[in-house]
Amino acid sequence: MSALRICSLYPELMNIYADRGNIAVLRARCEWRGIGFELGAASMREPVDADAWDLFYMGGGQDRDQAAVALDMVETKRDALHAAAARGAVVLAVCGGYQLLGHSYAMGDEELPGIGLVDLRTVREPGPRLIGNCAIEADLGAGPQVIAGFENHGGRTHLGADERPLGRVLKGHGNNGKDGFEGVRRGNVIGTYLHGPLLPKNVWLADRLIELALGIDLDRLPDDALEDAAHMSARRAAGVA
């Protein structure tokens, strides 16, 4: 069976809230099924090959690191990520990485450029940070399912009129605390504020990402009792039993 090839973007800079756990879960879900797994990385001033990877992943980061990453992404990775998305590669971006998928992130007098992979803008608006456990209802092609996680963001993200959110907020704040939506999904490009980390709490989503990246259907593993318990714990924390 073919291998899942993942490129982790800026892993030493964009990796707060245990976001590296997402890679660990993808590796485990592949290995338990006998699917090969290859992990590469691209950081500052390192270009990426649009055709070499099935899935590109980027987590969240501190403001200082996010600012440096934003400029570097535009200069060294934007065109390749557009080409990868156009051929159907999966792009998963969490929190700070999600904000950089759009056109810009306005932080007071500073505006960070995005790579324009999706139509959204993020603004640091007056008001408290949007923090807490969150649950959304999302449909990635197999019917509505719940994604549960933790959000902590000062930016408010607003999708363009024709852009599709990842899901509908059941509990929590979501993109901006007002419109009832969370994340973004355009084809196989997915952005979300939910972490803590995301995939260990939602292994069904990890499996779906593998399917999208490789163009295959996965059988359910014989014993996901611990994974199911983790998911239900995240749902209870968000108030969605």
Buried (B, 14 or more C-beta within 10 A) or exposed (E): EEEBBBBBBBBEBBBBBBBBBBBEBBBBBBEEBEBEBBBEBBBBEEEBEBEEBBBBBBBBBEBEBBBBBBEBBBEBBBEBBBBBBEEEBBBBBBBBBBBBBBBBBBBEEEBBBBBBBBBBBBBBEEEEEBEBBBBBBBEBEEEEBBBBBBBBBBBBBBBEEEBBBBBBBBBBBBBBBEBBBBBBBBBBBBBBBBBBBBBBBBBBBBBBBBBBBBEEEBEEEEEBEEBEEBBBEBBEBBBBE
